[in-house]
Amino acid sequence: MPNNRRRLQGIVVSDKMQKTVVVRVETVKRHSLYGKVIRTYKKYLAHDESDSIREGSVVQIVESRPLSKRKRWVVEAVLEAPTDAEAEAAALEAENAEEELEG
């Protein structure tokens, strides 16, 4: 029986919840009239059973049954894990972005 569940690839932008990560998926489209390439981003909550995936990791997520109100995806594989320096830089960048939004 074929597995027809959707699979997406994205970057983990938050790992602060228990057994849950926020994955940002990029979609590239062309404008129908002008032909300009437009990048759009969408965030998905994904289940991480091992709770070991860190911010900055590139992961593949697969569609599943609803696990909670907003969580309908499960992390299938970690394609690329960040080094310690990259993880610290990503965390620092996220803090700076939050501070800019607040003030």
C-alpha positions, 0 to 999 in steps of 0.5 A, spaced: 500 500 500 503 506 497 504 512 503 501 518 500 502 522 506 505 529 504 512 531 506 515 537 507 522 540 508 524 546 512 528 549 518 527 548 525 526 555 528 523 554 535 524 548 540 522 551 546 516 546 547 516 539 550 516 534 544 514 539 539 518 543 534 516 549 529 518 548 522 519 554 517 517 551 510 519 555 504 515 555 498 517 559 491 512 561 486 512 565 480 508 571 479 503 569 474 503 576 470 510 579 472 514 573 472 517 575 479 520 569 484 516 570 490 518 566 496 513 565 502 514 562 508 509 558 513 510 555 520 508 548 522 508 545 529 511 538 528 511 532 533 518 530 536 518 524 540 525 524 542 525 531 544 532 532 541 532 536 535 535 543 536 534 550 533 537 551 526 536 543 524 534 542 517 528 536 518 523 533 513 516 532 516 510 528 514 503 529 515 499 525 520 493 524 524 491 530 529 496 530 535 493 537 538 489 543 536 495 545 531 500 539 531 498 535 525 505 533 522 511 529 525 518 529 524 520 524 519 528 525 519 533 530 521 537 532 514 542 536 517 544 538 524 547 545 526 554 545 529 554 548 536 556 555 534 551 555 529 545 553 534 548 559 538 548 564 533 541 562 531 538 563 538 542 570 538 539 572 532 532 570 534 533 574 541 535 580 537 529 579 532 524 579 538 527 585 541 526 589 535 519 587 535 517 589 542 521 596 542 
